[in-house]
Amino acid sequence: MRAYLDCYPCFLTQTLKTARLITSDERKIKDILDKVAASLPQINFAATPAEIGREVYRIIAQESGVEDPYHHLKKVWTAKALKLYPYLKKLIRSSSDPLFQAIKVAIVGNVIDFGVNRSFNLEEEVEQILHQPLVINHYQRFQETLKKAPQILYIADNAGETVFDRLLIEEMAKPVIYVVREKPVINDAVRQDAEEAGLAQVAQIISSGVDAPGTVLSLCHDEFRKIFISAEMIISKGQGNYEGLSEEKGPLFFLLKAKCEVIARELNVPLGSLLLI
């Protein structure tokens, strides 16, 4: 999915919010904003939001000297999600269709996204989504593919959301390769974040080799690309991964919440829709 003009002010807003996590020095924040703003016209207009985001966060890290400004927030939200784990596990197991319930639980975890959201109540989101239908629902196809696939490639999105992914992985009861980012970018999950959420207990954790806020195959290392091409079922979580992979061919299932107008318009769904595509 290519970037839209609407994405450009969003990148500047993300830059401002991230810079304010790093410093209260307004002059330094303006310097970072100026550098990012100056870089945007140089980027190919056909680039995906994930590719542009990679450049934006590279500049922020370079100018601030802080590689992981969301480090503390990632730990906080992983801990909050882990507290919900027993309740969510019980909710799934008591459902008339545990797999479908686990998919919905995995999608609710996608709200933990500091690239788009900063203010949300996780408990309220869980309760709300339990009663919210999927606007696009390819569950039957998901079931059929899962039944045949000997192994699942599961591409992670955000730290904290990893706990919700773990619940779906446990319910699928198949070997899973769980894919994280190579380096910190926004609050996207890296290996440490996945391990803190307990993913090492239920999956093999690997890196895609990418440092963008989304999976772009041309930026990934060869090992991951080989696994991706040969995978018989791929689960892709979140908006960033959708933006990077929506035009790729393969047994791909996108699980996400449409959290911004661009994604909602791209998919022709109302803002806030839950999607299994």
C-alpha positions as YAML, in Angstrom:
chain: A
units: angstrom
residues:
- id: 1
  name: MET
  ca: [0.00, 0.00, 0.00]
- id: 2
  name: ARG
  ca: [1.49, 3.34, -1.02]
- id: 3
  name: ALA
  ca: [1.45, 6.35, 1.28]
- id: 4
  name: TYR
  ca: [-1.28, 8.98, 0.89]
- id: 5
  name: LEU
  ca: [-0.88, 12.74, 1.33]
- id: 6
  name: ASP
  ca: [-2.75, 12.35, 4.62]
- id: 7
  name: CYS
  ca: [0.21, 10.32, 5.92]
- id: 8
  name: TYR
  ca: [2.64, 13.25, 5.77]
- id: 9
  name: PRO
  ca: [1.15, 15.40, 8.58]
- id: 10
  name: CYS
  ca: [0.81, 12.17, 10.56]
- id: 11
  name: PHE
  ca: [4.57, 11.56, 10.29]
- id: 12
  name: LEU
  ca: [5.23, 15.04, 11.64]
- id: 13
  name: THR
  ca: [2.77, 14.49, 14.50]
- id: 14
  name: GLN
  ca: [4.49, 11.19, 15.33]
- id: 15
  name: THR
  ca: [7.85, 12.96, 15.23]
- id: 16
  name: LEU
  ca: [6.66, 15.63, 17.67]
- id: 17
  name: LYS
  ca: [5.19, 13.10, 20.09]
- id: 18
  name: THR
  ca: [8.29, 10.91, 19.97]
- id: 19
  name: ALA
  ca: [10.68, 13.83, 20.38]
- id: 20
  name: ARG
  ca: [8.75, 14.94, 23.47]
- id: 21
  name: LEU
  ca: [9.30, 11.52, 24.99]
- id: 22
  name: ILE
  ca: [13.03, 12.10, 24.59]
- id: 23
  name: THR
  ca: [13.46, 15.72, 25.64]
- id: 24
  name: SER
  ca: [11.63, 18.80, 26.92]
- id: 25
  name: ASP
  ca: [14.05, 21.11, 25.08]
- id: 26
  name: GLU
  ca: [11.78, 22.86, 22.55]
- id: 27
  name: ARG
  ca: [14.72, 23.96, 20.40]
- id: 28
  name: LYS
  ca: [15.97, 20.37, 20.14]
- id: 29
  name: ILE
  ca: [12.47, 19.17, 19.33]
- id: 30
  name: LYS
  ca: [12.19, 21.79, 16.57]
- id: 31
  name: ASP
  ca: [15.55, 20.69, 15.16]
- id: 32
  name: ILE
  ca: [14.29, 17.11, 14.93]
- id: 33
  name: LEU
  ca: [11.03, 18.26, 13.31]
- id: 34
  name: ASP
  ca: [12.96, 20.37, 10.80]
- id: 35
  name: LYS
  ca: [15.19, 17.44, 9.84]
- id: 36
  name: VAL
  ca: [12.23, 15.11, 9.33]
- id: 37
  name: ALA
  ca: [10.26, 17.73, 7.40]
- id: 38
  name: ALA
  ca: [13.26, 18.36, 5.12]
- id: 39
  name: SER
  ca: [13.60, 14.62, 4.41]
- id: 40
  name: LEU
  ca: [10.00, 14.01, 3.31]
- id: 41
  name: PRO
  ca: [10.24, 15.66, -0.15]
- id: 42
  name: GLN
  ca: [13.26, 13.47, -0.95]
- id: 43
  name: ILE
  ca: [11.33, 10.23, -0.42]
- id: 44
  name: ASN
  ca: [9.75, 8.48, -3.40]
- id: 45
  name: PHE
  ca: [6.03, 9.29, -3.45]
- id: 46
  name: ALA
  ca: [5.32, 5.64, -4.31]
- id: 47
  name: ALA
  ca: [6.91, 4.47, -1.04]
- id: 48
  name: THR
  ca: [4.83, 2.66, 1.56]
- id: 49
  name: PRO
  ca: [4.10, 4.33, 4.91]
- id: 50
  name: ALA
  ca: [6.38, 1.72, 6.52]
- id: 51
  name: GLU
  ca: [9.30, 2.77, 4.29]
- id: 52
  name: ILE
  ca: [8.74, 6.46, 5.04]
- id: 53
  name: GLY
  ca: [8.36, 5.68, 8.74]
- id: 54
  name: ARG
  ca: [11.72, 3.90, 8.68]
- id: 55
  name: GLU
  ca: [13.41, 7.09, 7.50]
- id: 56
  name: VAL
  ca: [11.50, 9.27, 9.98]
- id: 57
  name: TYR
  ca: [12.50, 7.19, 13.00]
- id: 58
  name: ARG
  ca: [16.07, 6.83, 11.73]
- id: 59
  name: ILE
  ca: [16.36, 10.62, 11.75]
- id: 60
  name: ILE
  ca: [14.82, 10.86, 15.23]
- id: 61
  name: ALA
  ca: [17.33, 8.32, 16.59]
- id: 62
  name: GLN
  ca: [20.23, 9.98, 14.80]
- id: 63
  name: GLU
  ca: [19.39, 13.50, 15.97]
- id: 64
  name: SER
  ca: [18.50, 12.55, 19.56]
- id: 65
  name: GLY
  ca: [21.00, 9.75, 20.20]
- id: 66
  name: VAL
  ca: [18.12, 7.67, 21.63]
- id: 67
  name: GLU
  ca: [17.50, 4.42, 19.76]
- id: 68
  name: ASP
  ca: [14.46, 3.22, 21.72]
- id: 69
  name: PRO
  ca: [12.41, 6.15, 23.12]
- id: 70
  name: TYR
  ca: [9.47, 3.81, 23.77]
- id: 71
  name: HIS
  ca: [11.47, 1.32, 25.83]
- id: 72
  name: HIS
  ca: [9.74, 2.14, 29.12]
- id: 73
  name: LEU
  ca: [6.24, 2.34, 27.60]
- id: 74
  name: LYS
  ca: [6.70, -1.06, 25.94]
- id: 75
  name: LYS
  ca: [7.50, -2.64, 29.30]
- id: 76
  name: VAL
  ca: [4.53, -0.92, 30.95]
- id: 77
  name: TRP
  ca: [2.04, -2.12, 28.34]
- id: 78
  name: THR
  ca: [3.44, -5.63, 28.23]
- id: 79
  name: ALA
  ca: [2.97, -5.82, 32.01]
- id: 80
  name: LYS
  ca: [-0.61, -4.51, 31.69]
- id: 81
  name: ALA
  ca: [-1.39, -7.07, 29.00]
- id: 82
  name: LEU
  ca: [0.09, -9.90, 31.08]
- id: 83
  name: LYS
  ca: [-2.24, -8.96, 33.95]
- id: 84
  name: LEU
  ca: [-5.16, -9.45, 31.58]
- id: 85
  name: TYR
  ca: [-3.82, -12.78, 30.30]
- id: 86
  name: PRO
  ca: [-5.65, -15.09, 32.81]
- id: 87
  name: TYR
  ca: [-8.97, -13.31, 32.19]
- id: 88
  name: LEU
  ca: [-8.56, -13.45, 28.41]
- id: 89
  name: LYS
  ca: [-7.51, -17.10, 28.53]
- id: 90
  name: LYS
  ca: [-10.66, -17.98, 30.48]
- id: 91
  name: LEU
  ca: [-12.76, -15.91, 28.09]
- id: 92
  name: ILE
  ca: [-11.41, -17.81, 25.09]
- id: 93
  name: ARG
  ca: [-11.73, -21.26, 26.61]
- id: 94
  name: SER
  ca: [-15.33, -20.65, 27.75]
- id: 95
  name: SER
  ca: [-16.42, -19.47, 24.28]
- id: 96
  name: SER
  ca: [-18.57, -21.58, 21.97]
- id: 97
  name: ASP
  ca: [-15.86, -21.01, 19.32]
- id: 98
  name: PRO
  ca: [-12.50, -20.57, 21.11]
- id: 99
  name: LEU
  ca: [-10.49, -20.06, 17.91]
- id: 100
  name: PHE
  ca: [-12.69, -17.24, 16.66]
- id: 101
  name: GLN
  ca: [-12.69, -15.65, 20.11]
- id: 102
  name: ALA
  ca: [-8.89, -15.86, 20.19]
- id: 103
  name: ILE
  ca: [-8.74, -14.09, 16.81]
- id: 104
  name: LYS
  ca: [-10.90, -11.27, 18.18]
- id: 105
  name: VAL
  ca: [-8.70, -11.07, 21.27]
- id: 106
  name: ALA
  ca: [-5.62, -10.87, 19.05]
- id: 107
  name: ILE
  ca: [-7.20, -8.02, 17.10]
- id: 108
  name: VAL
  ca: [-8.06, -6.06, 20.27]
- id: 109
  name: GLY
  ca: [-4.37, -6.12, 21.15]
- id: 110
  name: ASN
  ca: [-3.73, -4.06, 18.01]
- id: 111
  name: VAL
  ca: [-4.99, -0.98, 19.87]
- id: 112
  name: ILE
  ca: [-1.61, -0.81, 21.67]
- id: 113
  name: ASP
  ca: [-0.08, 1.36, 18.98]
- id: 114
  name: PHE
  ca: [1.72, 4.60, 19.82]
- id: 115
  name: GLY
  ca: [2.20, 5.47, 16.16]
- id: 116
  name: VAL
  ca: [-1.55, 6.11, 15.95]
- id: 117
  name: ASN
  ca: [-3.00, 5.96, 19.47]
- id: 118
  name: ARG
  ca: [-1.74, 7.52, 22.67]
- id: 119
  name: SER
  ca: [-4.90, 7.49, 24.75]
- id: 120
  name: PHE
  ca: [-6.90, 4.31, 25.27]
- id: 121
  name: ASN
  ca: [-8.21, 2.11, 28.04]
- id: 122
  name: LEU
  ca: [-7.16, -1.47, 27.38]
- id: 123
  name: GLU
  ca: [-9.80, -3.06, 29.62]
- id: 124
  name: GLU
  ca: [-12.56, -1.01, 27.99]
- id: 125
  name: GLU
  ca: [-11.28, -1.90, 24.52]
- id: 126
  name: VAL
  ca: [-11.42, -5.61, 25.39]
- id: 127
  name: GLU
  ca: [-15.00, -5.38, 26.63]
- id: 128
  name: GLN
  ca: [-16.11, -3.32, 23.64]
- id: 129
  name: ILE
  ca: [-14.59, -5.58, 21.03]
- id: 130
  name: LEU
  ca: [-16.13, -8.69, 22.53]
- id: 131
  name: HIS
  ca: [-19.47, -7.34, 21.31]
- id: 132
  name: GLN
  ca: [-18.22, -5.86, 18.02]
- id: 133
  name: PRO
  ca: [-18.53, -7.87, 14.79]
- id: 134
  name: LEU
  ca: [-15.73, -8.17, 12.26]
- id: 135
  name: VAL
  ca: [-16.52, -5.87, 9.33]
- id: 136
  name: ILE
  ca: [-14.45, -8.06, 7.01]
- id: 137
  name: ASN
  ca: [-14.52, -11.64, 8.22]
- id: 138
  name: HIS
  ca: [-12.70, -14.37, 6.28]
- id: 139
  name: TYR
  ca: [-12.81, -16.78, 9.19]
- id: 140
  name: GLN
  ca: [-13.88, -19.81, 7.16]
- id: 141
  name: ARG
  ca: [-10.88, -19.38, 4.86]
- id: 142
  name: PHE
  ca: [-8.68, -18.93, 7.93]
- id: 143
  name: GLN
  ca: [-9.96, -22.21, 9.43]
- id: 144
  name: GLU
  ca: [-9.44, -24.12, 6.19]
- id: 145
  name: THR
  ca: [-5.89, -22.84, 5.74]
- id: 146
  name: LEU
  ca: [-4.99, -23.45, 9.38]
- id: 147
  name: LYS
  ca: [-6.20, -27.04, 9.21]
- id: 148
  name: LYS
  ca: [-3.87, -27.80, 6.27]
- id: 149
  name: ALA
  ca: [-0.83, -25.76, 7.27]
- id: 150
  name: PRO
  ca: [1.92, -27.72, 9.10]
- id: 151
  name: GLN
  ca: [3.41, -24.48, 10.46]
- id: 152
  name: ILE
  ca: [2.37, -20.84, 10.83]
- id: 153
  name: LEU
  ca: [4.44, -17.74, 10.11]
- id: 154
  name: TYR
  ca: [3.13, -15.05, 12.48]
- id: 155
  name: ILE
  ca: [4.38, -11.48, 11.91]
- id: 156
  name: ALA
  ca: [4.18, -9.41, 15.09]
- id: 157
  name: ASP
  ca: [3.29, -5.76, 15.43]
- id: 158
  name: ASN
  ca: [3.49, -3.99, 18.79]
- id: 159
  name: ALA
  ca: [4.92, -4.77, 22.23]
- id: 160
  name: GLY
  ca: [2.08, -5.59, 24.64]
- id: 161
  name: GLU
  ca: [0.01, -6.76, 21.68]
- id: 162
  name: THR
  ca: [2.42, -9.70, 21.79]
- id: 163
  name: VAL
  ca: [0.52, -11.09, 24.80]
- id: 164
  name: PHE
  ca: [-2.69, -11.13, 22.76]
- id: 165
  name: ASP
  ca: [-0.84, -12.87, 19.93]
- id: 166
  name: ARG
  ca: [0.34, -15.51, 22.40]
- id: 167
  name: LEU
  ca: [-3.27, -16.36, 23.23]
- id: 168
  name: LEU
  ca: [-4.11, -16.95, 19.57]
- id: 169
  name: ILE
  ca: [-0.94, -19.00, 19.03]
- id: 170
  name: GLU
  ca: [-1.85, -21.21, 21.99]
- id: 171
  name: GLU
  ca: [-5.35, -21.71, 20.60]
- id: 172
  name: MET
  ca: [-4.15, -22.61, 17.08]
- id: 173
  name: ALA
  ca: [-2.01, -25.42, 18.53]
- id: 174
  name: LYS
  ca: [0.39, -25.52, 15.57]
- id: 175
  name: PRO
  ca: [4.14, -24.86, 15.37]
- id: 176
  name: VAL
  ca: [4.66, -21.11, 14.94]
- id: 177
  name: ILE
  ca: [7.53, -18.92, 13.80]
- id: 178
  name: TYR
  ca: [6.99, -15.52, 15.45]
- id: 179
  name: VAL
  ca: [8.58, -12.61, 13.60]
- id: 180
  name: VAL
  ca: [9.73, -9.40, 15.29]
- id: 181
  name: ARG
  ca: [11.57, -6.25, 14.18]
- id: 182
  name: GLU
  ca: [15.37, -6.23, 14.01]
- id: 183
  name: LYS
  ca: [15.70, -2.88, 15.82]
- id: 184
  name: PRO
  ca: [13.39, -0.69, 17.94]
- id: 185
  name: VAL
  ca: [10.98, 1.53, 16.00]
- id: 186
  name: ILE
  ca: [8.01, 3.20, 17.73]
- id: 187
  name: ASN
  ca: [6.61, 0.54, 20.11]
- id: 188
  name: ASP
  ca: [6.97, -2.32, 17.61]
- id: 189
  name: ALA
  ca: [8.09, -5.58, 19.17]
- id: 190
  name: VAL
  ca: [11.71, -6.71, 19.10]
- id: 191
  name: ARG
  ca: [12.97, -10.03, 20.49]
- id: 192
  name: GLN
  ca: [13.17, -8.84, 24.09]
- id: 193
  name: ASP
  ca: [9.58, -7.59, 24.00]
- id: 194
  name: ALA
  ca: [8.35, -10.94, 22.65]
- id: 195
  name: GLU
  ca: [10.29, -12.88, 25.27]
- id: 196
  name: GLU
  ca: [8.88, -10.72, 28.08]
- id: 197
  name: ALA
  ca: [5.37, -11.56, 26.82]
- id: 198
  name: GLY
  ca: [6.10, -15.30, 27.01]
- id: 199
  name: LEU
  ca: [6.28, -15.95, 23.27]
- id: 200
  name: ALA
  ca: [9.41, -18.10, 23.59]
- id: 201
  name: GLN
  ca: [7.25, -20.64, 25.43]
- id: 202
  name: VAL
  ca: [4.90, -21.08, 22.47]
- id: 203
  name: ALA
  ca: [6.84, -20.16, 19.32]
- id: 204
  name: GLN
  ca: [10.22, -19.86, 17.67]
- id: 205
  name: ILE
  ca: [11.14, -16.15, 17.65]
- id: 206
  name: ILE
  ca: [13.05, -14.73, 14.69]
- id: 207
  name: SER
  ca: [13.79, -11.27, 13.31]
- id: 208
  name: SER
  ca: [12.67, -10.16, 9.85]
- id: 209
  name: GLY
  ca: [15.82, -8.04, 9.65]
- id: 210
  name: VAL
  ca: [13.72, -4.92, 9.12]
- id: 211
  name: ASP
  ca: [13.89, -1.71, 11.16]
- id: 212
  name: ALA
  ca: [10.77, -0.13, 9.65]
- id: 213
  name: PRO
  ca: [7.37, 0.15, 11.39]
- id: 214
  name: GLY
  ca: [6.01, -2.53, 9.07]
- id: 215
  name: THR
  ca: [7.25, -5.51, 7.07]
- id: 216
  name: VAL
  ca: [8.62, -4.56, 3.66]
- id: 217
  name: LEU
  ca: [10.08, -7.64, 1.96]
- id: 218
  name: SER
  ca: [12.74, -5.70, 0.06]
- id: 219
  name: LEU
  ca: [14.15, -4.52, 3.40]
- id: 220
  name: CYS
  ca: [14.09, -7.95, 5.08]
- id: 221
  name: HIS
  ca: [17.04, -10.31, 5.25]
- id: 222
  name: ASP
  ca: [17.31, -13.32, 2.94]
- id: 223
  name: GLU
  ca: [16.55, -15.89, 5.65]
- id: 224
  name: PHE
  ca: [13.19, -14.32, 6.43]
- id: 225
  name: ARG
  ca: [12.27, -13.89, 2.75]
- id: 226
  name: LYS
  ca: [12.89, -17.60, 2.13]
- id: 227
  name: ILE
  ca: [10.64, -18.53, 5.06]
- id: 228
  name: PHE
  ca: [7.97, -16.08, 3.88]
- id: 229
  name: ILE
  ca: [7.95, -17.42, 0.30]
- id: 230
  name: SER
  ca: [7.67, -21.04, 1.42]
- id: 231
  name: ALA
  ca: [5.11, -20.47, 4.23]
- id: 232
  name: GLU
  ca: [1.77, -22.24, 3.91]
- id: 233
  name: MET
  ca: [0.01, -19.80, 6.23]
- id: 234
  name: ILE
  ca: [1.04, -16.28, 7.21]
- id: 235
  name: ILE
  ca: [-0.66, -14.16, 9.87]
- id: 236
  name: SER
  ca: [0.18, -10.46, 9.65]
- id: 237
  name: LYS
  ca: [-0.77, -8.25, 12.58]
- id: 238
  name: GLY
  ca: [-1.52, -4.56, 12.49]
- id: 239
  name: GLN
  ca: [-1.62, -1.60, 10.15]
- id: 240
  name: GLY
  ca: [2.11, -1.26, 9.51]
- id: 241
  name: ASN
  ca: [2.43, -4.84, 8.33]
- id: 242
  name: TYR
  ca: [-0.69, -4.44, 6.20]
- id: 243
  name: GLU
  ca: [0.81, -1.33, 4.59]
- id: 244
  name: GLY
  ca: [4.00, -3.22, 3.74]
- id: 245
  name: LEU
  ca: [2.52, -6.55, 2.68]
- id: 246
  name: SER
  ca: [-0.91, -5.79, 1.20]
- id: 247
  name: GLU
  ca: [0.33, -6.19, -2.37]
- id: 248
  name: GLU
  ca: [2.33, -9.37, -1.75]
- id: 249
  name: LYS
  ca: [1.02, -12.72, -2.92]
- id: 250
  name: GLY
  ca: [0.71, -15.70, -0.62]
- id: 251
  name: PRO
  ca: [-1.49, -17.38, 2.02]
- id: 252
  name: LEU
  ca: [-1.71, -14.10, 3.96]
- id: 253
  name: PHE
  ca: [-4.23, -13.27, 6.66]
- id: 254
  name: PHE
  ca: [-4.29, -9.70, 7.98]
- id: 255
  name: LEU
  ca: [-5.59, -9.13, 11.51]
- id: 256
  name: LEU
  ca: [-6.00, -5.48, 12.42]
- id: 257
  name: LYS
  ca: [-8.16, -2.66, 13.65]
- id: 258
  name: ALA
  ca: [-8.62, 0.23, 11.18]
- id: 259
  name: LYS
  ca: [-7.27, 2.96, 13.45]
- id: 260
  name: CYS
  ca: [-6.75, 5.76, 10.93]
- id: 261
  name: GLU
  ca: [-8.76, 7.31, 8.11]
- id: 262
  name: VAL
  ca: [-6.21, 6.28, 5.46]
- id: 263
  name: ILE
  ca: [-6.49, 2.56, 6.27]
- id: 264
  name: ALA
  ca: [-10.28, 2.79, 6.60]
- id: 265
  name: ARG
  ca: [-10.53, 4.49, 3.20]
- id: 266
  name: GLU
  ca: [-8.09, 2.06, 1.59]
- id: 267
  name: LEU
  ca: [-10.20, -0.89, 2.76]
- id: 268
  name: ASN
  ca: [-13.56, 0.88, 2.34]
- id: 269
  name: VAL
  ca: [-14.59, 0.25, 5.95]
- id: 270
  name: PRO
  ca: [-15.68, 2.51, 8.82]
- id: 271
  name: LEU
  ca: [-12.97, 3.89, 11.09]
- id: 272
  name: GLY
  ca: [-12.44, 1.52, 14.05]
- id: 273
  name: SER
  ca: [-13.47, -1.60, 12.12]
- id: 274
  name: LEU
  ca: [-12.13, -5.00, 13.17]
- id: 275
  name: LEU
  ca: [-10.76, -6.94, 10.23]
- id: 276
  name: LEU
  ca: [-9.76, -10.50, 9.38]
- id: 277
  name: ILE
  ca: [-8.77, -10.34, 5.71]
...
